[in-house]
Amino acid sequence: MPRIGSVSLPGHRCRCGHQWLSRKTTIRPRVCPKCKSPNWDLPRLYTRGDKQKISKSYRFGELFAGAGGIGLGAKLSKLKTYSGLISIQHVWANDFESDACKTYEANLVHGQQTRVICEDVRKLDLSVLSPIDGLAFGFPCNDFSIVGEHRGIDGEFGPLYTFGVSVLRKLQPEWFIAENVGGLGSANNGQAFNQILIDLRDSGYQLTPHLYEFQKYGVPQTRHRIVIVGIRSDLELNFRVPAPTHTNYIDCRTAIECPPILREANNNEFTKQSSKVIERLKHIKPGQNAFTADLPDDLKLNIKGARISQIYKRLDPELPAYTVTGSGGGGTHVYHWEENRALTNRERARLQTFPDDYKFAGGKESVRKQIGMAVPPVAAKAIIEAVT
């Protein structure tokens, strides 16, 4: 709670990270009073009155937690009921990547009694997991993505959703959220998705699967994901897909430049581009890629069948960004609409709606992976708040 001397007042937190005080807690300006940057994603802090109205805390657990996109969305959520507000208390989280676990701990634990278990989920002892009211698991998308072999449920990572099913059957939380790429619906000719739904439903849950277009919920990126929300059947409650919050989508220029990112900001290292890449980018206009641009022969890529590719694709500053990914070789790093370079990780984090004070652990490629694999916190918040 922000304070002036010994007096606590209701507070707001802007997109830029500034905090300020106001007695008008129901009114939030379109721009930050301090730096005039637009407020387009993060909610205000809990007010003193809100805290007095909190009637319950949901115990929250995560599998495949990654860097904490869903976790941050849960932390920022306000679940409103007839009896008051419900807060979310992180109890435990699991991931295999050590850097992601460090990121999660540094940003979401803060000394709370939250256990971050850094271990392969296939070796996880479920008996050590404490009871929870809500579960999130964004199971690995590698085998369901339209990029790659698209092996679906028969791949190395495809069956990992079953560990989420096991936790549901053992701990029986009131609700869960499962997230994956849009390609999940077509994997194995649709059979993989159907089997996943059968297993989740047989665990005792009413399901609401939906393909979300995250730009409609305030994410400055055309990122489409299947999210399955499950409500325990004995509760006899129905989940309703939240209505889109944005008809005028946030463009990537606004997301990256308002406010400007400080050069010394965390995770803001520039990629050293080769002279040939720089020359190639000079010929690529905003919104074009290496195959749609008019490139000299010596700068063209000798790759067939990639005319709709995002390779060396520049952002269009007037539109949301195309999908930020966590892996890929040369030409897949998302490129600035004007400058001849790839985006920094901090700029990618902006497109994923992580605040600037959210620090990612690890080297540059590890951080890129954490950011690209995350669920945008703003989208996670919208879905979690619709649970009740």
C-alpha positions in Angstrom: 0.0 0.0 0.0 1.5 3.4 -1.0 2.0 5.7 2.0 2.3 9.4 2.7 4.0 9.7 6.1 1.9 7.4 8.3 -1.2 7.6 6.2 -2.0 4.8 3.7 -4.1 5.8 0.6 -5.5 3.8 -2.2 -2.9 3.3 -4.9 -2.6 2.7 -8.6 0.2 1.2 -10.6 0.7 2.3 -14.2 2.0 0.3 -17.2 5.3 2.2 -16.8 5.8 1.0 -13.3 5.0 4.3 -11.6 2.8 4.3 -8.5 0.7 7.2 -7.5 -2.0 8.0 -5.0 -5.7 8.8 -5.5 -8.8 8.8 -3.4 -10.8 8.1 -6.6 -10.1 4.4 -6.7 -12.7 3.6 -9.4 -11.2 6.1 -11.9 -8.1 5.4 -13.7 -6.6 7.9 -16.2 -5.8 6.9 -19.8 -2.2 8.1 -19.2 0.2 8.0 -16.3 0.1 11.3 -14.4 3.9 11.1 -13.9 5.3 10.3 -17.3 2.2 10.5 -19.6 2.6 7.0 -20.9 -0.6 5.1 -21.8 -2.1 2.7 -19.3 -3.0 -0.4 -21.4 -2.3 -3.5 -19.4 -1.5 -3.7 -15.7 -4.3 -3.2 -13.2 -4.1 -1.0 -10.2 -2.9 -2.3 -6.8 -5.3 -3.5 -4.2 -6.7 -0.6 -2.3 -7.2 -0.5 1.4 -10.9 -1.0 0.9 -10.3 -4.0 -1.4 -8.1 -5.7 1.2 -10.8 -5.3 3.8 -13.2 -7.0 1.4 -11.0 -10.1 0.6 -13.0 -13.0 1.9 -10.9 -15.9 0.6 -7.6 -16.8 -0.9 -7.4 -19.4 -3.6 -4.4 -21.8 -3.2 -2.8 -21.9 -6.6 -0.4 -24.5 -8.1 1.3 -24.6 -11.5 2.9 -27.3 -13.6 5.2 -26.2 -16.5 5.2 -22.8 -14.8 8.0 -21.4 -17.0 9.0 -17.8 -16.2 5.6 -17.1 -14.6 3.3 -15.6 -17.2 0.2 -17.3 -15.8 1.6 -16.8 -12.3 1.8 -13.1 -12.7 -1.6 -13.0 -14.3 -2.9 -14.8 -11.2 -1.1 -12.5 -8.9 -2.7 -9.4 -10.6 -6.2 -10.9 -10.7 -9.2 -9.8 -8.6 -11.9 -12.4 -8.4 -15.1 -10.8 -7.4 -17.9 -12.7 -5.7 -21.1 -11.8 -3.8 -19.3 -12.1 -0.5 -16.2 -10.1 -1.5 -12.9 -10.4 -3.3 -10.9 -13.5 -3.7 -7.1 -13.3 -3.8 -4.8 -15.9 -5.2 -2.0 -17.3 -3.1 0.8 -19.2 -4.9 1.5 -22.5 -3.1 3.7 -24.4 -5.4 5.1 -24.3 -8.9 7.0 -26.8 -11.0 9.3 -26.4 -14.1 12.2 -28.2 -15.6 14.3 -25.2 -16.6 16.5 -23.9 -13.9 16.6 -20.3 -15.2 12.8 -20.3 -15.5 12.6 -21.4 -11.9 15.0 -18.7 -10.8 12.9 -16.1 -12.7 9.7 -17.4 -11.0 11.2 -17.3 -7.6 12.6 -13.8 -8.0 9.4 -12.2 -9.2 6.6 -14.2 -7.7 7.7 -15.8 -4.4 9.2 -12.9 -2.4 9.7 -14.9 0.8 6.1 -16.3 0.8 5.6 -19.9 1.7 5.7 -20.9 -2.0 7.6 -24.0 -3.1 9.2 -23.9 -6.5 10.1 -27.4 -7.5 12.8 -27.4 -10.3 12.4 -30.9 -11.6 11.3 -32.9 -14.7 7.6 -33.4 -14.3 8.1 -37.1 -15.2 10.1 -37.5 -12.0 7.9 -35.3 -9.8 6.6 -37.0 -6.6 2.9 -35.9 -6.5 2.7 -36.9 -2.8 4.7 -33.8 -1.9 2.3 -31.4 -3.5 0.1 -29.6 -1.0 -3.7 -29.1 -1.6 -4.7 -26.4 -4.0 -7.9 -24.7 -5.2 -6.7 -23.8 -8.7 -4.2 -25.4 -11.1 -2.6 -24.0 -14.2 -0.6 -26.1 -16.7 0.6 -24.8 -20.0 1.9 -28.2 -21.1 4.7 -28.1 -23.7 3.6 -27.2 -27.2 6.6 -28.6 -29.2 4.7 -31.5 -30.7 1.5 -29.5 -31.3 2.9 -26.4 -33.0 2.4 -25.9 -36.7 6.2 -25.3 -36.8 8.1 -28.5 -36.7 7.2 -32.2 -37.2 3.7 -31.8 -35.7 3.9 -35.2 -34.0 1.1 -34.4 -31.6 0.3 -36.9 -28.8 2.8 -39.4 -30.3 5.8 -37.1 -29.8 8.2 -36.8 -26.9 6.3 -33.9 -25.3 2.8 -34.6 -26.4 1.9 -37.0 -23.6 3.1 -34.6 -20.9 -0.4 -33.2 -20.4 -1.2 -36.5 -18.6 0.8 -35.2 -15.6 -1.7 -32.3 -15.3 -4.5 -34.9 -15.4 -2.8 -36.9 -12.6 -2.6 -33.8 -10.4 -6.3 -33.0 -11.1 -7.3 -36.6 -10.1 -5.1 -36.5 -6.9 -5.8 -33.0 -5.6 -9.2 -32.3 -7.1 -8.8 -28.4 -7.2 -12.0 -26.4 -7.8 -10.8 -25.2 -11.2 -8.0 -25.4 -13.7 -6.6 -23.7 -16.7 -4.7 -25.6 -19.4 -3.0 -23.7 -22.3 -1.4 -24.7 -25.6 -0.9 -23.6 -29.1 -3.7 -23.3 -31.7 -2.2 -26.2 -33.6 -3.4 -28.5 -30.7 -6.8 -28.7 -32.3 -5.5 -30.2 -35.5 -2.7 -32.5 -34.2 -3.1 -36.1 -35.2 -6.1 -35.1 -37.3 -7.9 -33.8 -34.2 -7.6 -37.0 -32.3 -5.0 -35.6 -29.8 -7.3 -32.8 -28.8 -10.3 -35.1 -28.4 -8.3 -37.5 -26.2 -7.0 -34.6 -24.0 -10.6 -33.4 -23.5 -11.8 -36.9 -22.6 -9.0 -37.4 -20.0 -9.7 -34.0 -18.5 -13.5 -34.5 -18.4 -13.1 -38.0 -16.9 -11.1 -36.4 -14.1 -14.4 -34.8 -12.9 -14.5 -31.4 -14.7 -16.9 -29.4 -16.8 -14.8 -28.1 -19.7 -14.8 -24.9 -21.7 -12.2 -25.0 -24.5 -11.7 -21.9 -26.5 -9.3 -20.4 -29.1 -8.3 -17.0 -27.7 -7.0 -14.2 -29.9 -4.9 -12.4 -27.3 -4.8 -9.1 -29.1 -8.5 -8.8 -28.3 -7.6 -8.8 -24.6 -4.9 -6.1 -24.6 -1.9 -8.0 -25.7 0.0 -6.1 -28.5 0.6 -9.3 -30.4 -1.4 -11.6 -32.7 -1.0 -14.6 -30.4 -3.7 -17.3 -30.7 -3.8 -20.0 -28.1 -6.2 -22.8 -27.0 -7.1 -22.5 -23.4 -9.2 -25.1 -21.6 -10.9 -24.0 -18.4 -12.3 -26.7 -16.2 -14.7 -26.3 -13.3 -15.1 -29.3 -10.9 -18.4 -31.0 -11.8 -19.8 -31.2 -8.3 -19.7 -27.4 -8.0 -22.4 -27.1 -10.8 -20.9 -23.9 -12.2 -20.4 -22.9 -15.8 -17.5 -20.9 -17.1 -18.2 -18.2 -19.6 -15.5 -17.1 -22.0 -14.6 -13.4 -21.1 -15.7 -10.9 -23.6 -12.9 -9.2 -25.5 -11.7 -6.0 -23.9 -10.2 -4.3 -27.0 -11.6 -3.6 -30.4 -8.8 -1.1 -31.2 -5.8 -3.3 -30.8 -2.6 -2.1 -29.2 0.1 -1.7 -31.8 3.7 -2.8 -31.3 5.1 0.8 -31.5 3.0 1.9 -28.5 3.9 -1.2 -26.6 7.7 -0.8 -27.1 8.1 3.0 -27.1 5.5 4.2 -24.5 7.3 4.8 -22.2 10.8 4.5 -23.7 12.9 1.6 -22.4 16.0 2.7 -20.6 19.2 1.5 -22.3 20.4 0.0 -19.0 17.1 -1.8 -18.3 17.3 -5.5 -17.3 17.5 -8.0 -20.2 17.9 -5.2 -22.8 21.1 -6.4 -24.5 21.3 -5.8 -28.2 22.0 -8.6 -30.6 25.2 -8.1 -32.7 24.0 -8.3 -36.3 26.3 -9.3 -39.1 26.9 -6.9 -41.9 25.0 -9.1 -44.3 21.9 -9.2 -42.1 22.0 -5.4 -41.7 22.2 -5.0 -45.5 19.3 -7.4 -45.9 17.2 -5.6 -43.4 17.8 -2.3 -45.2 15.7 -3.7 -48.1 12.9 -5.0 -46.0 10.0 -2.7 -45.3 7.7 -2.8 -42.2 5.5 -5.9 -42.4 7.7 -7.6 -45.0 9.9 -10.6 -44.6 12.9 -11.9 -46.5 10.7 -13.5 -49.1 8.1 -10.7 -49.7 10.7 -7.9 -49.9 12.5 -6.9 -53.1 16.0 -8.2 -52.2 19.1 -8.1 -54.4 20.1 -11.6 -55.5 23.1 -11.7 -53.2 20.8 -11.1 -50.2 18.1 -13.6 -51.0 17.7 -16.8 -49.0 17.9 -20.0 -50.8 14.9 -21.6 -49.1 11.9 -22.9 -50.9 8.3 -23.0 -49.7 8.6 -20.2 -47.1 6.8 -17.3 -48.8 4.6 -16.8 -45.7 7.5 -17.2 -43.4 8.4 -14.8 -40.5 12.1 -15.1 -41.3 13.6 -11.6 -41.1 10.2 -10.2 -40.8 10.0 -6.6 -39.7 7.2 -5.5 -37.4 4.5 -3.2 -38.7 4.5 -0.3 -36.2 0.8 0.4 -36.7 -0.3 -3.2 -35.9 0.1 -5.7 -33.1 3.3 -7.7 -33.4 3.3 -11.2 -35.0 3.8 -14.1 -32.6 6.8 -13.9 -30.4 8.5 -17.3 -30.2 11.0 -18.8 -27.8 13.3 -20.6 -30.3 14.5 -20.6 -33.8 17.6 -19.9 -35.8 18.7 -17.0 -37.8 16.0 -14.6 -38.9 13.4 -15.7 -36.3 14.2 -13.1 -33.6 11.5 -10.5 -34.5 12.8 -7.4 -36.2 12.4 -3.7 -35.5 10.2 -1.8 -38.0 12.8 0.9 -38.5 16.2 0.0 -37.0 18.2 -2.7 -38.7 18.3 -5.1 -35.8 16.4 -7.8 -33.9 14.4 -6.8 -30.8 16.0 -7.0 -27.4 14.5 -9.4 -24.9 13.1 -6.5 -22.9 11.2 -5.3 -26.1 10.0 -8.9 -26.5 8.8 -8.9 -22.9 6.9 -5.7 -23.6 5.1 -7.4 -26.4 4.3 -10.3 -24.0 3.0 -7.7 -21.4 5.6 -8.3 -18.8 6.4 -5.2 -16.8 9.8 -3.6 -17.0 10.7 -4.6 -13.4 10.1 -8.3 -14.2 13.7 -9.5 -14.3 14.5 -12.8 -16.2 17.4 -15.0 -15.0 20.0 -16.6 -17.4 21.8 -15.8 -20.6 20.3 -14.0 -23.6 19.0 -17.1 -25.4 17.6 -18.6 -22.2 15.7 -15.4 -21.5 14.4 -15.3 -25.1 13.0 -18.8 -24.6 11.4 -17.9 -21.3 9.7 -14.9 -22.8 8.6 -16.6 -26.0 7.2 -19.6 -24.2 5.2 -17.6 -21.7 1.5 -16.9 -21.6 1.1 -13.1 -21.6 0.2 -12.1 -18.1 -2.6 -9.7 -19.2 -4.3 -12.5 -21.1 -3.9 -14.9 -18.2 -5.4 -12.3 -15.9 -8.5 -11.8 -18.1 -9.2 -15.6 -18.1 -8.5 -16.1 -14.4 -10.8 -13.3 -13.4 -13.6 -14.9 -15.4 -13.3 -18.1 -13.5 -15.7 -16.9 -10.8 
